[in-house]
Amino acid sequence: MEYKTKWIVTGNEVEVYKNSVGIKIGKRKRKKRKPIKKITDDASKKLKEFAVYRSRRAIKWRINSNPDMTKFLTLTFAENLTDLKSCNEKFKAFIRKLKKIKTDLKYLVIPEFQKRGAVHYHALLNLDYIDQKQLADLWGHGFIKIKNIKDGINIGLYVSKYIGKDLEDERYFHNKKHFCSRNLSKPQIFYSAQEIDNFLRLNSSSLAYEKTFKSYYGLIKYQLYKIGNL
């Protein structure tokens, strides 16, 4: 068992997480189960906040690893549909129709709840131009809105802040907080300093941001590098 810094490469960014305690790599030894302690309200709140942080981070990593997803789509229901599971089935049916038009469709979607309780969807896709009326007909359940995200914007950061504001909502229990197509590129994760050194040697990089913060895992030193020639 060893402790190492963790590097995550997503698109033109490299994020470095250095834990003061260390990120454990390798097989874990089984420990004897300890009596379950009662979770305080404060501890429960921190766990929820950390879960939301991890969800947003996963969303950002997925998006930055797929820079061709630049169309931001919002789908709503005309009816006040509140059952997330049945609404997800309607969304999947919409995706199946869309794939007949674009066979290499890539998407990442987050379901959310409006104030009235109705489900709506925010999705990021790799769509080319498509007529808005045609898209609305494919959806067939209510209002849609689609826009192109401008060049130069950190799409992952932009979208992860814009959507998923209520990821701790209890209505998500037993349901996915976000889902995506299987053909998305995944983040590259390095635990070896030699591996990341070889990667950075091939790609010019510069430090863009750094900070130190506390997390569920302890004190974290975070650095963000921008890659120049990916």
C-alpha positions in Angstrom: 0.0 0.0 0.0 1.4 3.4 -1.0 0.2 7.0 -1.0 0.5 9.2 -4.1 -0.7 12.4 -5.7 -3.5 12.0 -8.2 -3.5 13.6 -11.7 -6.6 13.9 -13.8 -6.4 14.9 -17.5 -9.6 16.1 -19.1 -9.4 17.8 -22.4 -6.9 20.7 -22.2 -6.7 20.6 -18.4 -4.7 18.7 -15.8 -5.9 18.7 -12.2 -3.6 17.7 -9.4 -5.0 16.5 -6.0 -2.4 16.0 -3.3 -3.9 14.7 -0.1 -2.0 15.5 3.1 -2.8 12.0 4.3 -2.5 10.4 0.9 -4.7 8.7 -1.6 -4.6 4.9 -1.1 -3.6 2.8 -4.1 -3.9 -1.0 -4.4 -5.9 -3.6 -2.6 -7.4 -2.8 0.7 -7.0 -5.1 3.7 -10.3 -6.1 5.3 -10.8 -4.6 8.7 -13.0 -5.8 11.5 -16.3 -4.0 11.4 -16.7 -1.4 14.1 -20.1 -0.6 15.8 -22.0 1.9 13.7 -21.9 5.3 15.3 -24.8 7.6 15.1 -24.3 10.2 12.4 -24.8 13.7 13.7 -26.7 16.4 11.7 -23.5 18.2 11.1 -21.7 15.1 9.8 -24.7 14.2 7.6 -24.7 17.7 6.1 -20.9 17.4 5.3 -21.4 14.0 3.7 -24.2 15.4 1.5 -22.1 18.4 0.5 -19.2 16.1 -0.4 -21.5 13.9 -2.5 -22.7 17.0 -4.4 -19.1 18.1 -4.9 -18.2 14.7 -6.3 -21.2 14.7 -8.6 -20.3 18.1 -10.0 -16.7 17.2 -10.4 -17.6 14.0 -12.3 -19.9 16.1 -14.6 -17.1 18.6 -15.2 -14.5 15.8 -16.0 -16.8 14.1 -18.4 -17.7 17.3 -20.2 -14.1 18.5 -20.5 -13.1 15.1 -21.9 -15.6 15.6 -24.7 -15.1 19.2 -26.0 -17.2 18.4 -29.1 -20.4 18.6 -26.9 -21.2 22.2 -27.4 -25.0 22.2 -27.7 -26.9 23.0 -24.4 -30.4 21.6 -24.5 -33.3 22.2 -22.0 -36.4 19.9 -22.2 -39.5 20.5 -20.2 -42.9 18.8 -19.8 -46.1 20.7 -20.5 -47.8 18.5 -17.9 -46.8 18.6 -14.3 -45.0 15.3 -14.4 -43.1 14.6 -11.1 -42.2 10.9 -11.3 -38.5 10.9 -12.2 -38.4 7.2 -13.2 -41.2 7.5 -15.8 -39.9 10.8 -17.1 -36.4 9.2 -17.6 -38.1 6.6 -19.9 -39.6 9.4 -22.0 -36.2 11.1 -22.2 -34.6 7.8 -23.3 -37.2 7.4 -26.0 -36.3 10.9 -27.2 -32.6 9.9 -27.4 -33.5 6.8 -29.5 -35.3 9.0 -32.0 -32.4 11.5 -32.1 -29.9 8.7 -32.7 -31.7 7.9 -36.0 -30.7 11.4 -37.1 -27.2 11.4 -35.6 -25.8 7.9 -35.2 -22.7 9.0 -33.3 -24.7 11.1 -30.8 -22.9 11.9 -27.5 -24.8 13.4 -24.5 -24.6 14.0 -20.8 -27.9 14.9 -19.1 -29.0 16.0 -15.6 -32.7 15.8 -14.6 -33.9 18.6 -12.3 -37.1 19.6 -10.6 -38.9 22.9 -11.2 -40.5 24.8 -8.4 -43.9 23.3 -9.2 -42.2 19.8 -8.8 -42.2 19.0 -12.5 -39.2 17.2 -13.9 -37.1 18.9 -16.6 -33.8 18.1 -18.3 -30.6 19.9 -19.1 -28.4 18.1 -21.6 -25.1 18.7 -23.4 -24.8 17.1 -26.8 -22.5 17.0 -29.8 -25.3 17.9 -32.2 -24.7 19.6 -35.5 -27.3 22.1 -36.7 -30.8 20.9 -36.3 -34.1 22.8 -36.8 -35.6 23.7 -33.4 -39.1 22.7 -34.6 -37.8 19.3 -35.7 -36.2 18.9 -32.3 -39.4 19.9 -30.5 -41.4 17.4 -32.6 -38.9 14.6 -31.6 -39.4 15.5 -27.9 -43.1 15.9 -28.2 -43.8 16.6 -24.5 -43.4 20.4 -24.1 -41.1 23.3 -24.4 -37.5 23.0 -25.6 -34.6 25.4 -25.7 -31.2 24.9 -27.4 -28.2 27.1 -27.6 -24.6 26.9 -28.6 -21.9 27.4 -26.0 -19.4 29.9 -27.2 -15.7 29.1 -27.9 -13.3 30.1 -25.1 -15.7 29.1 -22.3 -14.7 26.3 -19.9 -17.8 24.2 -20.8 -17.3 21.7 -17.9 -17.1 24.5 -15.3 -19.9 26.5 -16.9 -22.4 23.6 -17.1 -21.5 22.0 -13.7 -22.3 25.3 -12.0 -25.4 26.0 -14.1 -27.0 22.6 -13.6 -27.1 20.2 -10.7 -27.8 22.9 -8.1 -30.1 20.6 -6.1 -28.3 17.3 -6.4 -28.9 16.7 -2.7 -32.6 16.6 -3.2 -34.2 13.5 -1.7 -36.2 12.9 -4.9 -33.0 11.7 -6.5 -32.7 8.8 -4.0 -32.6 5.4 -5.9 -32.3 7.4 -9.2 -29.3 8.5 -11.1 -28.3 12.2 -10.6 -26.9 12.3 -14.1 -26.4 9.9 -17.0 -24.6 9.9 -20.3 -24.0 8.0 -23.5 -21.6 5.1 -23.5 -19.4 6.6 -26.2 -18.1 9.5 -24.1 -14.3 9.8 -23.7 -13.2 9.2 -20.1 -10.8 11.3 -18.1 -7.2 10.0 -18.0 -6.1 9.4 -14.4 -2.4 9.1 -13.4 -1.0 8.0 -10.1 2.6 7.8 -11.2 4.8 10.9 -11.3 6.8 9.3 -14.2 3.6 8.8 -16.3 2.4 12.4 -15.8 5.9 13.7 -16.5 6.0 11.9 -19.8 2.6 13.3 -20.7 3.5 16.9 -19.8 6.7 16.6 -21.7 4.7 16.0 -24.9 2.3 18.8 -24.1 3.3 22.3 -23.1 1.5 23.3 -19.9 1.2 26.2 -17.5 -0.1 26.6 -14.0 -3.5 28.4 -14.1 -4.8 28.1 -10.5 -4.0 26.5 -7.1 -5.5 26.4 -3.7 -5.7 24.4 -0.5 -9.0 23.2 0.9 -10.5 20.7 3.4 -12.5 17.8 2.1 -14.0 14.6 3.4 -10.6 13.0 2.8 -8.6 15.7 4.7 -6.5 18.6 3.6 -6.1 18.8 -0.2 -3.6 20.8 -2.2 -5.2 21.5 -5.6 -3.5 22.7 -8.8 -4.9 23.3 -12.3 -2.6 23.2 -15.3 -3.6 24.3 -18.9 -2.4 22.3 -21.8 -1.3 24.2 -24.8 -1.1 21.7 -27.7 -3.8 19.0 -27.2 
